[in-house]
Structures are given as C-alpha cells and as structure tokens.
C-alpha cells in the first residue's frame, strides 16, 4: 500500500515556479449565486496572471472588479508528488502593454488579468509501497 505524507504548504516562490510553467488552469467564479468552473489558458506576466477564455462566457459573472480564483495542479500518476496552486483576487481588463502569446490574439479570446497578491499552494507526496 502506498503511503501519503501530510500536505506541505508551498512557498510563494514555489507557487510562482509552478505558475510559470503552466499553460492551462481552471477559473472559478460565481454566477447567479452558484459556483462555476471554466477551463482557461493562462500566461504569467510579471506580478499578474493573464487568463484567456472564450468570448461567449457569462461576462456578467466575470467582469472587471469581481473576485475570482484560478487553480492549476499536477496530479500526474507517474510522479511521487502532486501539487496544487490557487491564485485569488480581483479580475481586471488587460492593458495594451502586455506580452500575450500570439495565438491568443489571433484566436479572438477574451483576456483578463488577475493580480497575484493571494497565492496558496500545497504539495502532497506519495511514496511507493515497500517491496515484500
């Protein structure tokens, strides 16, 4: 039987390292008082996380000034460690000085920005069972 260690809280630097390598995540928000999740593309830019989503998303639920959360994780079965990072904050429109991936611009995606003031992450280590 595999053994699992207690989850370890990640440092801010660990969280940023994981965000830097991520290309997709889950945007969590509230629409009509119900929790919703939307797969998104993401791109770390300085102290902000840029999120790209379909233009047909409920823009009343995700508009400038609303609080949202973005979660990324790696639950790979081939790795002995799994991790999860969540950024929570107020979403805002991106401005023209950002360095967005070129395929985002050509795809006509809606791009928003999330400040990385609130980051929390955890890592869970799973060890292989001892051989008999």
Backbone as a printed PyTorch tensor [residue, N CA C, xyz], in Angstrom:
tensor([[[  0.8390,  -1.1770,   0.0000],
         [  0.0000,   0.0000,   0.0000],
         [  0.8850,   1.2420,   0.0000]],

        [[  0.5380,   2.2400,  -0.7990],
         [  1.2890,   3.4930,  -0.8410],
         [  1.0750,   4.2660,   0.4440]],

        [[  2.0780,   5.0470,   0.8200],
         [  1.9110,   5.8980,   1.9910],
         [  1.8800,   7.3540,   1.5330]],

        [[  1.0910,   8.1310,   2.2310],
         [  0.8960,   9.5330,   1.8820],
         [  1.3360,  10.3940,   3.0540]],

        [[  2.1860,  11.3590,   2.7810],
         [  2.6010,  12.3090,   3.8120],
         [  1.5860,  13.4420,   3.8740]],

        [[  1.5460,  14.1310,   4.9910],
         [  0.6340,  15.2730,   5.1250],
         [  0.9780,  16.3160,   4.0650]],

        [[ -0.0320,  17.0140,   3.5310],
         [  0.2530,  18.0490,   2.5260],
         [  1.1980,  19.1040,   3.0940]],

        [[  2.1300,  19.5390,   2.2480],
         [  3.0920,  20.5770,   2.6370],
         [  2.7160,  21.8640,   1.9230]],

        [[  2.6600,  22.9590,   2.6830],
         [  2.3470,  24.2490,   2.0870],
         [  3.5420,  24.7290,   1.2670]],

        [[  3.2820,  25.1840,   0.0410],
         [  4.3370,  25.6760,  -0.8420],
         [  4.6630,  27.1280,  -0.5250]],

        [[  5.9050,  27.5190,  -0.7530],
         [  6.3020,  28.9140,  -0.5950],
         [  5.7620,  29.7110,  -1.7870]],

        [[  5.7790,  31.0170,  -1.6800],
         [  5.3430,  31.8730,  -2.7860],
         [  6.2100,  31.6130,  -4.0290]],

        [[  7.5050,  31.4340,  -3.8250],
         [  8.4070,  31.1730,  -4.9490],
         [  8.0560,  29.8380,  -5.6140]],

        [[  7.7510,  28.8060,  -4.8170],
         [  7.3190,  27.5270,  -5.3820],
         [  6.0480,  27.7080,  -6.2160]],

        [[  5.0950,  28.4640,  -5.6870],
         [  3.8310,  28.7080,  -6.3930],
         [  4.0930,  29.4090,  -7.7230]],

        [[  4.9340,  30.4410,  -7.7120],
         [  5.2400,  31.1730,  -8.9470],
         [  5.9570,  30.2810,  -9.9570]],

        [[  6.8240,  29.3910,  -9.4760],
         [  7.5180,  28.4650, -10.3620],
         [  6.5160,  27.5560, -11.0720]],

        [[  5.5510,  27.0510, -10.3340],
         [  4.5230,  26.2030, -10.9420],
         [  3.6600,  27.0020, -11.9230]],

        [[  3.3040,  28.2300, -11.5650],
         [  2.5030,  29.0750, -12.4610],
         [  3.2570,  29.3980, -13.7420]],

        [[  4.5560,  29.6050, -13.6170],
         [  5.3650,  29.9580, -14.7800],
         [  5.3470,  28.8590, -15.8380]],

        [[  5.2860,  27.6280, -15.4060],
         [  5.2950,  26.5230, -16.3520],
         [  3.9150,  26.0880, -16.8250]],

        [[  2.8710,  26.6840, -16.2730],
         [  1.5070,  26.2540, -16.6010],
         [  0.9690,  26.9720, -17.8370]],

        [[  0.1800,  26.2420, -18.6090],
         [ -0.4720,  26.8270, -19.7840],
         [ -1.9850,  26.8020, -19.6670]],

        [[ -2.5190,  25.9350, -18.8130],
         [ -3.9640,  25.8350, -18.6330],
         [ -4.3000,  25.7990, -17.1520]],

        [[ -5.5300,  26.1100, -16.8480],
         [ -5.9960,  26.0830, -15.4720],
         [ -7.5060,  26.0770, -15.4280]],

        [[ -8.0310,  26.2670, -14.2430],
         [ -9.4700,  26.3070, -14.0300],
         [ -9.8270,  27.6350, -13.3830]],

        [[-10.6850,  28.4030, -14.0400],
         [-11.1880,  29.6620, -13.4890],
         [-12.4260,  29.3350, -12.6810]],

        [[-12.4480,  29.7620, -11.4230],
         [-13.5920,  29.5360, -10.5480],
         [-14.2320,  30.8760, -10.2320]],

        [[-15.5540,  30.9250, -10.3780],
         [-16.2940,  32.1640, -10.1630],
         [-17.7130,  31.8360,  -9.7480]],

        [[-18.5010,  32.8430,  -9.4300],
         [-19.8820,  32.6600,  -9.0350],
         [-20.7860,  33.3000, -10.0830]],

        [[-21.7860,  32.5520, -10.5380],
         [-22.7680,  33.0680, -11.4940],
         [-24.1600,  32.7490, -10.9650]],

        [[-24.9360,  33.7740, -10.7490],
         [-26.2920,  33.5960, -10.2180],
         [-26.2670,  32.8150,  -8.9070]],

        [[-25.3210,  33.1610,  -8.0590],
         [-25.1310,  32.5760,  -6.7170],
         [-24.7310,  31.1020,  -6.7300]],

        [[-24.2740,  30.6050,  -7.8680],
         [-23.8130,  29.2240,  -7.9570],
         [-22.3470,  29.1900,  -8.3690]],

        [[-21.5780,  28.2600,  -7.7950],
         [-20.1680,  28.1560,  -8.1940],
         [-20.0440,  27.5880,  -9.6010]],

        [[-19.1000,  28.1260, -10.3520],
         [-18.8510,  27.6620, -11.7180],
         [-17.3570,  27.4820, -11.9200]],

        [[-17.0070,  26.6370, -12.8510],
         [-15.6160,  26.4400, -13.2370],
         [-15.5090,  26.4640, -14.7430]],

        [[-14.4580,  27.0930, -15.2480],
         [-14.2550,  27.2340, -16.6900],
         [-12.7950,  26.9550, -17.0080]],

        [[-12.5090,  26.0000, -17.9070],
         [-11.1240,  25.7940, -18.3130],
         [-10.6010,  27.0380, -19.0340]],

        [[ -9.3520,  27.3710, -18.7780],
         [ -8.7780,  28.5880, -19.3570],
         [ -7.3420,  28.3350, -19.8050]],

        [[ -6.8700,  29.2310, -20.6450],
         [ -5.4480,  29.3300, -20.9540],
         [ -4.8880,  30.3730, -20.0100]],

        [[ -3.6360,  30.2360, -19.6220],
         [ -3.0490,  31.2540, -18.7420],
         [ -1.6080,  31.5220, -19.1060]],

        [[ -1.1580,  32.7090, -18.6880],
         [  0.1930,  33.1730, -19.0020],
         [  0.6490,  34.0970, -17.8760]],

        [[  1.7640,  33.7460, -17.2400],
         [  2.3170,  34.5760, -16.1790],
         [  3.0260,  35.7660, -16.8010]],

        [[  2.6880,  36.9640, -16.3380],
         [  3.2920,  38.1900, -16.8520],
         [  3.5970,  39.0930, -15.6690]],

        [[  4.8520,  39.1200, -15.2540],
         [  5.2350,  39.9440, -14.1040],
         [  4.5160,  39.4790, -12.8480]],

        [[  3.7980,  40.3890, -12.2060],
         [  3.0660,  40.0490, -10.9790],
         [  1.5870,  39.8050, -11.2600]],

        [[  1.2670,  39.5220, -12.5140],
         [ -0.1160,  39.2460, -12.8940],
         [ -0.2140,  37.9250, -13.6450]],

        [[ -1.3840,  37.3540, -13.5690],
         [ -1.6890,  36.1470, -14.3250],
         [ -2.7240,  36.5320, -15.3690]],

        [[ -2.3720,  36.3650, -16.6350],
         [ -3.3070,  36.6720, -17.7070],
         [ -4.0760,  35.4060, -18.0390]],

        [[ -5.3860,  35.5400, -18.1130],
         [ -6.2460,  34.4030, -18.3930],
         [ -7.0240,  34.6620, -19.6700]],

        [[ -7.0830,  33.6540, -20.5210],
         [ -7.7960,  33.7680, -21.7950],
         [ -8.9550,  32.7920, -21.7870]],

        [[-10.1210,  33.3000, -22.1530],
         [-11.3030,  32.4660, -22.1870],
         [-12.1750,  32.8190, -23.3740]],

        [[-13.0820,  31.9400, -23.6690],
         [-13.9820,  32.1280, -24.8010],
         [-14.8030,  33.3990, -24.6310]],

        [[-15.0730,  34.0740, -25.7240],
         [-15.8740,  35.3040, -25.6720],
         [-17.3310,  35.0400, -25.3130]],

        [[-17.7930,  33.7870, -25.4110],
         [-19.1910,  33.5090, -25.0960],
         [-19.4230,  33.1830, -23.6200]],

        [[-18.4140,  33.3640, -22.7830],
         [-18.5790,  33.1390, -21.3480],
         [-19.4940,  34.2180, -20.7650]],

        [[-20.1100,  33.9210, -19.6420],
         [-21.0200,  34.8630, -18.9730],
         [-20.2250,  36.0680, -18.4670]],

        [[-20.2140,  37.1370, -19.2630],
         [-19.4120,  38.3230, -18.9180],
         [-20.0040,  39.0950, -17.7340]],

        [[-21.2400,  38.8570, -17.3590],
         [-21.7800,  39.4780, -16.1560],
         [-21.1740,  38.8580, -14.9090]],

        [[-20.8590,  37.5710, -14.9880],
         [-20.2710,  36.8800, -13.8420],
         [-18.7760,  37.1510, -13.7300]],

        [[-18.1190,  37.2930, -14.8660],
         [-16.6710,  37.5380, -14.8780],
         [-16.4390,  38.8910, -15.5240]],

        [[-16.4870,  39.9140, -14.7270],
         [-16.2450,  41.2540, -15.2510],
         [-15.3000,  41.9820, -14.3080]],

        [[-14.7630,  43.0670, -14.7910],
         [-13.7970,  43.8340, -14.0160],
         [-14.3550,  44.1550, -12.6340]],

        [[-13.5500,  43.8760, -11.6190],
         [-13.9380,  44.1670, -10.2430],
         [-14.4650,  42.9600,  -9.4830]],

        [[-14.7840,  41.8690, -10.1630],
         [-15.2690,  40.6670,  -9.4870],
         [-14.0970,  39.8440,  -8.9580]],

        [[-14.3470,  39.1340,  -7.8740],
         [-13.3350,  38.2520,  -7.2990],
         [-13.4790,  36.8770,  -7.9380]],

        [[-12.3450,  36.3350,  -8.3950],
         [-12.3010,  35.0000,  -8.9960],
         [-11.1040,  34.2620,  -8.4190]],

        [[-11.0300,  32.9960,  -8.7290],
         [ -9.8620,  32.1940,  -8.3620],
         [ -9.4320,  31.3970,  -9.5840]],

        [[ -8.1450,  31.1910,  -9.7080],
         [ -7.5880,  30.3510, -10.7600],
         [ -6.7930,  29.2530, -10.0810]],

        [[ -7.0840,  28.0130, -10.4630],
         [ -6.3670,  26.8810,  -9.8840],
         [ -5.6350,  26.1190, -10.9830]],

        [[ -4.4020,  25.7820, -10.6750],
         [ -3.6330,  24.8870, -11.5390],
         [ -3.1450,  23.7510, -10.6600]],

        [[ -2.9770,  22.5980, -11.2510],
         [ -2.4540,  21.4870, -10.4650],
         [ -1.7910,  20.4720, -11.3710]],

        [[ -1.1030,  19.5550, -10.7300],
         [ -0.4590,  18.4540, -11.4300],
         [ -0.7080,  17.2030, -10.6120]],

        [[ -1.6040,  16.3890, -11.0960],
         [ -1.9320,  15.1510, -10.3950],
         [ -1.4580,  13.9580, -11.2130]],

        [[ -0.2370,  14.0510, -11.6930],
         [  0.3320,  13.0010, -12.5300],
         [  0.5170,  11.7100, -11.7390]],

        [[  0.0600,  10.6260, -12.3250],
         [  0.2300,   9.3280, -11.6700],
         [  1.6660,   8.8320, -11.7570]],

        [[  2.4520,   9.3970, -12.6650],
         [  3.8340,   8.9560, -12.8260],
         [  4.7910,   9.6620, -11.8690]],

        [[  4.3070,  10.6510, -11.1440],
         [  5.1560,  11.4090, -10.2260],
         [  4.7970,  11.0620,  -8.7840]],

        [[  5.7980,  11.0040,  -7.8920],
         [  5.5010,  10.7190,  -6.4910],
         [  4.9510,  11.9300,  -5.7330]],

        [[  4.9030,  13.0900,  -6.3940],
         [  4.3900,  14.2910,  -5.7320],
         [  3.3290,  14.9330,  -6.6180]],

        [[  2.2620,  15.3800,  -6.0160],
         [  1.2380,  16.1300,  -6.7260],
         [  1.1040,  17.4850,  -6.0400]],

        [[  0.7900,  18.5090,  -6.7960],
         [  0.7100,  19.8450,  -6.2180],
         [ -0.4940,  20.5950,  -6.7810]],

        [[ -0.8730,  21.6440,  -6.0630],
         [ -1.9830,  22.4990,  -6.4780],
         [ -1.6770,  23.9200,  -6.0470]],

        [[ -1.9200,  24.8870,  -6.9460],
         [ -1.7100,  26.2980,  -6.6490],
         [ -2.9890,  27.0520,  -7.0010]],

        [[ -3.4380,  27.9310,  -6.0940],
         [ -4.6210,  28.7480,  -6.3330],
         [ -4.2680,  30.2220,  -6.1560]],

        [[ -4.6290,  31.0200,  -7.1590],
         [ -4.4930,  32.4830,  -7.0950],
         [ -5.8940,  33.0550,  -6.9820]],

        [[ -6.1130,  33.9180,  -6.0100],
         [ -7.4200,  34.5250,  -5.7890],
         [ -7.2730,  36.0350,  -5.8060]],

        [[ -8.2120,  36.7150,  -6.4680],
         [ -8.1510,  38.1650,  -6.4910],
         [ -9.2140,  38.7880,  -7.3750]],

        [[ -9.0680,  40.0770,  -7.5600],
         [ -9.9980,  40.8610,  -8.3630],
         [ -9.5210,  40.8290,  -9.8110]],

        [[-10.4230,  40.4870, -10.7120],
         [-10.0970,  40.4090, -12.1270],
         [-10.2330,  41.7940, -12.7590]],

        [[ -9.3670,  42.0800, -13.7280],
         [ -9.4520,  43.3570, -14.4360],
         [ -9.1200,  43.1510, -15.9040]],

        [[ -9.4960,  44.1080, -16.7140],
         [ -9.1880,  44.0530, -18.1410],
         [ -7.6850,  44.2110, -18.3250]],

        [[ -7.1270,  43.5390, -19.3210],
         [ -5.7100,  43.7060, -19.6070],
         [ -5.5090,  45.0030, -20.3680]],

        [[ -4.3150,  45.5260, -20.2480],
         [ -3.9810,  46.7480, -20.9760],
         [ -3.0540,  46.4080, -22.1230]],

        [[ -2.8470,  47.3280, -23.0350],
         [ -2.0880,  47.0820, -24.2540],
         [ -0.6230,  46.7730, -24.0800]],

        [[ -0.0340,  47.0230, -22.9000],
         [  1.4090,  46.8250, -22.7600],
         [  1.7950,  45.3990, -22.3840]],

        [[  0.8690,  44.4740, -22.4210],
         [  1.1940,  43.1080, -22.0370],
         [  1.7740,  42.3140, -23.1990]],

        [[  2.5180,  41.3060, -22.8540],
         [  3.1550,  40.4350, -23.8380],
         [  2.3690,  39.1320, -23.9060]],

        [[  1.2900,  39.1190, -24.6740],
         [  0.4160,  37.9550, -24.7590],
         [  0.9230,  36.9790, -25.8160]],

        [[  0.6580,  35.6970, -25.6100],
         [  1.0030,  34.7290, -26.6540],
         [  0.2950,  35.0980, -27.9600]],

        [[  0.9880,  34.9610, -29.0790],
         [  0.4390,  35.3980, -30.3640],
         [ -0.8150,  34.6280, -30.7520]],

        [[ -0.9120,  33.3510, -30.3840],
         [ -2.1030,  32.5910, -30.7550],
         [ -3.3470,  33.0610, -30.0030]],

        [[ -3.1800,  33.7220, -28.8550],
         [ -4.3260,  34.2750, -28.1400],
         [ -4.9400,  35.4130, -28.9380]],

        [[ -4.0770,  36.2560, -29.4770],
         [ -4.5590,  37.4250, -30.2200],
         [ -5.2910,  37.0020, -31.4880]],

        [[ -4.7740,  36.0140, -32.1830],
         [ -5.4060,  35.5920, -33.4340],
         [ -6.6750,  34.7850, -33.1900]],

        [[ -6.8180,  34.1670, -32.0140],
         [ -8.0000,  33.3570, -31.7250],
         [ -9.1860,  34.2060, -31.2690]],

        [[ -8.9740,  35.4900, -31.0250],
         [-10.0650,  36.3600, -30.5890],
         [-10.5880,  36.0380, -29.1990]],

        [[ -9.7050,  35.6060, -28.3120],
         [-10.1070,  35.2590, -26.9600],
         [-10.2920,  36.4880, -26.0920]],

        [[-11.1130,  36.3810, -25.0780],
         [-11.2760,  37.4370, -24.0800],
         [-10.1410,  37.2690, -23.0700]],

        [[ -9.3440,  38.3070, -22.8770],
         [ -8.1770,  38.2120, -21.9910],
         [ -8.3640,  39.1420, -20.7940]],

        [[ -8.2290,  38.5680, -19.6090],
         [ -8.3490,  39.3060, -18.3590],
         [ -7.0710,  39.1190, -17.5520]],

        [[ -6.9080,  39.9190, -16.5250],
         [ -5.7130,  39.8730, -15.6980],
         [ -6.1040,  39.6870, -14.2380]],

        [[ -5.2960,  38.9070, -13.5220],
         [ -5.5200,  38.6500, -12.1120],
         [ -4.2260,  38.9350, -11.3640]],

        [[ -4.2880,  39.7980, -10.3700],
         [ -3.1230,  40.0980,  -9.5490],
         [ -2.7560,  38.8720,  -8.7260]],

        [[ -1.4830,  38.6790,  -8.4870],
         [ -1.0150,  37.5080,  -7.7380],
         [ -0.7330,  37.8330,  -6.2740]],

        [[ -1.5290,  38.7130,  -5.6970],
         [ -1.3570,  39.0700,  -4.2950],
         [ -1.6820,  37.9080,  -3.3660]],

        [[ -2.6620,  37.0970,  -3.7330],
         [ -3.0920,  35.9840,  -2.8880],
         [ -2.7940,  34.6660,  -3.5940]],

        [[ -1.7310,  34.0280,  -3.1840],
         [ -1.3210,  32.7350,  -3.7440],
         [ -1.2180,  31.7180,  -2.6180]],

        [[ -1.7630,  30.5490,  -2.8400],
         [ -1.6040,  29.4700,  -1.8690],
         [ -1.4050,  28.1840,  -2.6520]],

        [[ -0.5060,  27.3600,  -2.1560],
         [ -0.2220,  26.1030,  -2.8330],
         [  0.1470,  25.0170,  -1.8540]],

        [[ -0.1220,  23.7760,  -2.2840],
         [  0.1820,  22.6210,  -1.4510],
         [  0.7950,  21.5300,  -2.3070]],

        [[  1.6400,  20.7320,  -1.6870],
         [  2.2180,  19.5670,  -2.3460],
         [  1.9460,  18.3500,  -1.4830]],

        [[  1.5950,  17.2680,  -2.1380],
         [  1.3210,  16.0170,  -1.4620],
         [  2.2850,  14.9720,  -2.0060]],

        [[  3.0350,  14.3420,  -1.1320],
         [  4.0000,  13.3180,  -1.5380],
         [  3.4360,  11.9330,  -1.2630]],

        [[  3.5120,  11.1020,  -2.2700],
         [  3.0390,   9.7330,  -2.1620],
         [  4.2210,   8.8210,  -2.4280]],

        [[  4.5440,   7.9600,  -1.4910],
         [  5.6780,   7.0680,  -1.6760],
         [  5.1690,   5.6910,  -2.1030]],

        [[  6.0170,   5.0230,  -2.8730],
         [  5.7030,   3.6770,  -3.3500],
         [  5.7330,   2.7120,  -2.1580]],

        [[  4.9440,   1.6770,  -2.2200],
         [  4.9690,   0.6880,  -1.1340],
         [  6.3080,  -0.0540,  -1.1220]],

        [[  6.6880,  -0.4690,   0.0520],
         [  7.9220,  -1.2600,   0.1970],
         [  7.7070,  -2.6330,  -0.4400]],

        [[  8.7320,  -3.1110,  -1.1160],
         [  8.6400,  -4.4340,  -1.7290],
         [  8.6240,  -5.5050,  -0.6450]],

        [[  7.8470,  -6.5790,  -0.8500],
         [  7.7810,  -7.6200,   0.1990],
         [  9.0750,  -8.4010,   0.3070]]])
